[in-house]
């Protein structure tokens, strides 16, 4: 499904950059490295899966509907951190006091371990390592014409905006946390993503991966 096909405001939008896509040989190298990482991390994957299963007996993975490049939706893989059926009983974002988050889920979110399965999304060609974080399609109507340009590129596992808002749920407090997200957090994040795309380079992407690894190490110490 291509969401942008039905949006008149999206027509005529030009890509912010050209020529940064990896060539076939580069993709092969990247995917081989990611595949090796997945294999090395497999004991951690199994351990997390067992904790989730033992917690409430529900599914280990949650597949969230997200917007990819050109607005095409795809299934984003995450370790499940909420009660079964959480998407049907609440907002598309998680607040600081969200009762849908399980005890194990709160730990996984704090350590950012719930995002690890997205390495599979990268292998499938649905995501990149670095790029704008994919949003829930329900928030697309809140994008400005300029902000729609973030959909010119593939979404990523990490970005400067995602690091800046690593503790996003702590900002979303009170009963109306979704309205706070839509009116304050989402516009700021999208503007940050746009600024990053304007300065995008292979060096910047490499630096962002290293920055992310450092930030994760700091959180886990």
C-alpha positions as a Markdown table, in Angstrom:
| # | Residue | x | y | z |
|---|---|---|---|---|
| 1 | Unk | 0.0 | 0.0 | 0.0 |
| 2 | Unk | 1.4 | 3.4 | -0.9 |
| 3 | Unk | -0.2 | 6.0 | 1.4 |
| 4 | Unk | 1.3 | 9.0 | -0.4 |
| 5 | Unk | -0.5 | 8.1 | -3.6 |
| 6 | Unk | -3.7 | 9.4 | -2.0 |
| 7 | Unk | -2.2 | 12.7 | -0.7 |
| 8 | Unk | -2.4 | 15.6 | -3.1 |
| 9 | Unk | 0.1 | 17.6 | -1.0 |
| 10 | Unk | 2.8 | 14.9 | -1.5 |
| 11 | Unk | 2.9 | 15.4 | -5.3 |
| 12 | Unk | 6.0 | 17.0 | -6.7 |
| 13 | Unk | 8.1 | 16.4 | -3.7 |
| 14 | Unk | 11.8 | 16.0 | -4.7 |
| 15 | Unk | 14.4 | 13.9 | -2.9 |
| 16 | Unk | 16.6 | 15.8 | -0.5 |
| 17 | Unk | 19.7 | 13.9 | -1.7 |
| 18 | Unk | 21.0 | 11.7 | -4.5 |
| 19 | Unk | 23.6 | 9.0 | -4.8 |
| 20 | Unk | 23.9 | 7.8 | -1.2 |
| 21 | Unk | 22.2 | 4.5 | -1.8 |
| 22 | Unk | 24.6 | 1.6 | -1.4 |
| 23 | Unk | 25.7 | -0.1 | -4.5 |
| 24 | Unk | 25.0 | -3.9 | -4.9 |
| 25 | Unk | 28.4 | -4.9 | -3.6 |
| 26 | Unk | 28.0 | -2.5 | -0.6 |
| 27 | Unk | 24.6 | -4.0 | 0.2 |
| 28 | Unk | 26.0 | -7.5 | 0.1 |
| 29 | Unk | 28.8 | -6.5 | 2.6 |
| 30 | Unk | 26.4 | -4.7 | 4.9 |
| 31 | Unk | 23.9 | -7.5 | 4.9 |
| 32 | Unk | 26.6 | -10.1 | 5.6 |
| 33 | Unk | 27.8 | -8.0 | 8.6 |
| 34 | Unk | 24.2 | -7.7 | 9.9 |
| 35 | Unk | 23.6 | -11.4 | 9.4 |
| 36 | Unk | 26.8 | -12.2 | 11.4 |
| 37 | Unk | 25.6 | -9.8 | 14.1 |
| 38 | Unk | 22.2 | -11.5 | 14.2 |
| 39 | Unk | 23.9 | -14.9 | 14.6 |
| 40 | Unk | 26.1 | -13.6 | 17.4 |
| 41 | Unk | 23.2 | -12.0 | 19.1 |
| 42 | Unk | 21.0 | -15.1 | 18.8 |
| 43 | Unk | 21.5 | -16.3 | 22.4 |
| 44 | Unk | 20.3 | -12.8 | 23.5 |
| 45 | Unk | 17.3 | -13.1 | 21.2 |
| 46 | Unk | 16.4 | -16.5 | 22.7 |
| 47 | Unk | 16.8 | -15.3 | 26.2 |
| 48 | Unk | 14.6 | -12.3 | 25.6 |
| 49 | Unk | 12.0 | -14.5 | 23.9 |
| 50 | Unk | 11.9 | -16.8 | 26.8 |
| 51 | Unk | 11.4 | -13.9 | 29.3 |
| 52 | Unk | 8.5 | -12.6 | 27.2 |
| 53 | Unk | 6.9 | -16.0 | 26.8 |
| 54 | Unk | 7.2 | -16.8 | 30.5 |
| 55 | Unk | 5.8 | -13.4 | 31.5 |
| 56 | Unk | 2.3 | -13.9 | 30.1 |
| 57 | Unk | 2.5 | -16.7 | 27.5 |
| 58 | Unk | 1.8 | -14.3 | 24.6 |
| 59 | Unk | 3.6 | -13.8 | 21.3 |
| 60 | Unk | 7.3 | -13.0 | 21.5 |
| 61 | Unk | 7.3 | -10.5 | 18.6 |
| 62 | Unk | 5.1 | -7.5 | 17.9 |
| 63 | Unk | 4.7 | -6.5 | 14.2 |
| 64 | Unk | 3.8 | -2.9 | 14.0 |
| 65 | Unk | 2.4 | -1.2 | 10.8 |
| 66 | Unk | 4.8 | 1.6 | 9.9 |
| 67 | Unk | 5.5 | 3.9 | 6.9 |
| 68 | Unk | 8.6 | 3.1 | 4.8 |
| 69 | Unk | 10.1 | 4.8 | 1.8 |
| 70 | Unk | 7.5 | 6.7 | -0.4 |
| 71 | Unk | 4.9 | 6.0 | 2.3 |
| 72 | Unk | 4.7 | 2.2 | 1.6 |
| 73 | Unk | 3.7 | 0.4 | 4.8 |
| 74 | Unk | 5.6 | -2.6 | 6.1 |
| 75 | Unk | 5.6 | -4.7 | 9.3 |
| 76 | Unk | 8.2 | -3.4 | 11.7 |
| 77 | Unk | 9.6 | -6.2 | 14.0 |
| 78 | Unk | 9.9 | -5.5 | 17.8 |
| 79 | Unk | 10.1 | -7.7 | 20.8 |
| 80 | Unk | 6.6 | -7.4 | 22.4 |
| 81 | Unk | 6.7 | -5.0 | 25.3 |
| 82 | Unk | 3.0 | -4.5 | 25.9 |
| 83 | Unk | 0.0 | -6.7 | 26.8 |
| 84 | Unk | -1.5 | -8.7 | 24.0 |
| 85 | Unk | -3.8 | -6.5 | 21.8 |
| 86 | Unk | -2.4 | -3.3 | 23.1 |
| 87 | Unk | -2.6 | -1.6 | 19.7 |
| 88 | Unk | -6.4 | -1.9 | 19.7 |
| 89 | Unk | -6.9 | -0.4 | 23.1 |
| 90 | Unk | -4.7 | 2.7 | 23.1 |
| 91 | Unk | -2.7 | 5.3 | 21.2 |
| 92 | Unk | 0.1 | 4.6 | 18.8 |
| 93 | Unk | 2.7 | 6.0 | 21.1 |
| 94 | Unk | 3.6 | 5.0 | 24.7 |
| 95 | Unk | 3.3 | 7.4 | 27.6 |
| 96 | Unk | 5.2 | 7.4 | 30.9 |
| 97 | Unk | 2.4 | 5.8 | 32.8 |
| 98 | Unk | 1.1 | 3.5 | 30.0 |
| 99 | Unk | -0.5 | 0.5 | 31.7 |
| 100 | Unk | -0.2 | -1.5 | 28.6 |
| 101 | Unk | 3.6 | -1.9 | 29.1 |
| 102 | Unk | 4.5 | -5.2 | 30.8 |
| 103 | Unk | 7.2 | -5.4 | 33.5 |
| 104 | Unk | 9.6 | -7.2 | 31.2 |
| 105 | Unk | 8.6 | -4.7 | 28.4 |
| 106 | Unk | 9.6 | -1.8 | 30.6 |
| 107 | Unk | 13.1 | -3.2 | 31.0 |
| 108 | Unk | 13.4 | -4.0 | 27.3 |
| 109 | Unk | 12.3 | -0.5 | 26.4 |
| 110 | Unk | 14.7 | 1.2 | 28.9 |
| 111 | Unk | 17.6 | -0.8 | 27.5 |
| 112 | Unk | 16.3 | -0.4 | 23.8 |
| 113 | Unk | 16.6 | -4.2 | 23.4 |
| 114 | Unk | 13.1 | -4.3 | 22.0 |
| 115 | Unk | 14.4 | -2.8 | 18.8 |
| 116 | Unk | 16.9 | -5.6 | 18.0 |
| 117 | Unk | 14.6 | -7.5 | 15.7 |
| 118 | Unk | 14.6 | -4.6 | 13.3 |
| 119 | Unk | 18.0 | -5.9 | 12.0 |
| 120 | Unk | 15.8 | -8.4 | 10.1 |
| 121 | Unk | 13.9 | -5.4 | 8.6 |
| 122 | Unk | 17.2 | -4.1 | 7.3 |
| 123 | Unk | 18.1 | -7.5 | 5.8 |
| 124 | Unk | 14.6 | -7.5 | 4.1 |
| 125 | Unk | 15.3 | -4.1 | 2.5 |
| 126 | Unk | 12.5 | -2.4 | 4.4 |
| 127 | Unk | 14.8 | -0.3 | 6.6 |
| 128 | Unk | 18.3 | 1.1 | 6.8 |
| 129 | Unk | 20.7 | 1.3 | 9.8 |
| 130 | Unk | 20.5 | 5.1 | 9.8 |
| 131 | Unk | 17.4 | 7.0 | 8.7 |
| 132 | Unk | 14.3 | 8.7 | 9.9 |
| 133 | Unk | 12.4 | 6.5 | 12.4 |
| 134 | Unk | 9.3 | 5.0 | 10.8 |
| 135 | Unk | 6.0 | 6.4 | 12.1 |
| 136 | Unk | 2.6 | 4.9 | 12.5 |
| 137 | Unk | 0.5 | 5.8 | 9.4 |
| 138 | Unk | -2.2 | 7.2 | 11.7 |
| 139 | Unk | 0.1 | 10.3 | 12.2 |
| 140 | Unk | 0.6 | 11.0 | 8.5 |
| 141 | Unk | -2.1 | 13.7 | 8.4 |
| 142 | Unk | -0.1 | 15.8 | 10.9 |
| 143 | Unk | 2.9 | 16.0 | 8.5 |
| 144 | Unk | 3.5 | 19.3 | 6.8 |
| 145 | Unk | 4.2 | 19.3 | 3.1 |
| 146 | Unk | 7.9 | 19.8 | 3.9 |
| 147 | Unk | 8.0 | 17.1 | 6.5 |
| 148 | Unk | 6.6 | 14.6 | 4.0 |
| 149 | Unk | 10.1 | 14.7 | 2.5 |
| 150 | Unk | 11.4 | 12.3 | 5.2 |
| 151 | Unk | 9.5 | 9.6 | 3.3 |
| 152 | Unk | 11.8 | 10.2 | 0.3 |
| 153 | Unk | 14.3 | 7.9 | 2.0 |
| 154 | Unk | 14.2 | 4.5 | 3.7 |
| 155 | Unk | 13.5 | 4.6 | 7.5 |
| 156 | Unk | 16.2 | 3.7 | 9.9 |
| 157 | Unk | 16.9 | 1.9 | 13.2 |
| 158 | Unk | 18.6 | 5.0 | 14.5 |
| 159 | Unk | 18.9 | 8.7 | 13.8 |
| 160 | Unk | 19.9 | 11.9 | 15.7 |
| 161 | Unk | 16.2 | 12.5 | 16.5 |
| 162 | Unk | 15.7 | 9.0 | 17.9 |
| 163 | Unk | 18.8 | 9.5 | 20.1 |
| 164 | Unk | 17.6 | 12.9 | 21.3 |
| 165 | Unk | 14.2 | 11.4 | 22.1 |
| 166 | Unk | 15.5 | 8.1 | 23.5 |
| 167 | Unk | 13.4 | 8.8 | 26.7 |
| 168 | Unk | 10.4 | 10.0 | 24.7 |
| 169 | Unk | 7.9 | 8.3 | 27.0 |
| 170 | Unk | 9.0 | 10.4 | 29.9 |
| 171 | Unk | 7.9 | 13.5 | 28.1 |
| 172 | Unk | 4.5 | 12.0 | 27.3 |
| 173 | Unk | 2.8 | 12.3 | 30.7 |
| 174 | Unk | -0.8 | 12.8 | 31.8 |
| 175 | Unk | -4.0 | 11.6 | 30.2 |
| 176 | Unk | -3.4 | 13.4 | 26.9 |
| 177 | Unk | 0.0 | 12.1 | 26.0 |
| 178 | Unk | -1.0 | 11.4 | 22.4 |
| 179 | Unk | -1.9 | 15.0 | 21.8 |
| 180 | Unk | 1.4 | 16.1 | 23.3 |
| 181 | Unk | 3.1 | 13.8 | 20.9 |
| 182 | Unk | 1.2 | 15.1 | 17.9 |
| 183 | Unk | 1.5 | 18.8 | 18.8 |
| 184 | Unk | 5.0 | 19.0 | 20.2 |
| 185 | Unk | 7.2 | 15.9 | 19.9 |
| 186 | Unk | 6.4 | 14.7 | 16.3 |
| 187 | Unk | 7.0 | 18.1 | 14.6 |
| 188 | Unk | 10.3 | 18.6 | 16.4 |
| 189 | Unk | 11.4 | 15.1 | 15.5 |
| 190 | Unk | 10.5 | 15.4 | 11.9 |
| 191 | Unk | 12.2 | 18.8 | 11.6 |
| 192 | Unk | 15.4 | 17.2 | 13.1 |
| 193 | Unk | 15.1 | 14.3 | 10.6 |
| 194 | Unk | 14.9 | 16.8 | 7.7 |
| 195 | Unk | 17.9 | 18.7 | 8.9 |
| 196 | Unk | 19.9 | 15.5 | 9.2 |
| 197 | Unk | 18.9 | 14.5 | 5.6 |
| 198 | Unk | 20.1 | 17.8 | 4.3 |
| 199 | Unk | 23.6 | 17.1 | 5.7 |
| 200 | Unk | 23.5 | 13.4 | 5.0 |
| 201 | Unk | 26.8 | 11.7 | 4.0 |
| 202 | Unk | 28.4 | 8.3 | 4.4 |
| 203 | Unk | 30.6 | 9.7 | 7.1 |
| 204 | Unk | 27.7 | 11.2 | 9.0 |
| 205 | Unk | 25.8 | 7.8 | 8.9 |
| 206 | Unk | 28.9 | 6.0 | 10.2 |
| 207 | Unk | 29.3 | 8.5 | 12.9 |
| 208 | Unk | 25.6 | 8.1 | 13.8 |
| 209 | Unk | 26.0 | 4.4 | 14.2 |
| 210 | Unk | 29.0 | 4.8 | 16.5 |
| 211 | Unk | 27.1 | 7.5 | 18.4 |
| 212 | Unk | 24.2 | 5.1 | 18.9 |
| 213 | Unk | 26.4 | 2.3 | 20.1 |
| 214 | Unk | 28.0 | 4.7 | 22.6 |
| 215 | Unk | 24.6 | 6.0 | 23.8 |
| 216 | Unk | 23.4 | 2.4 | 24.3 |
| 217 | Unk | 26.6 | 1.5 | 26.3 |
| 218 | Unk | 26.0 | 4.5 | 28.5 |
| 219 | Unk | 22.4 | 3.5 | 29.2 |
| 220 | Unk | 23.4 | -0.1 | 30.1 |
| 221 | Unk | 26.1 | 0.9 | 32.6 |
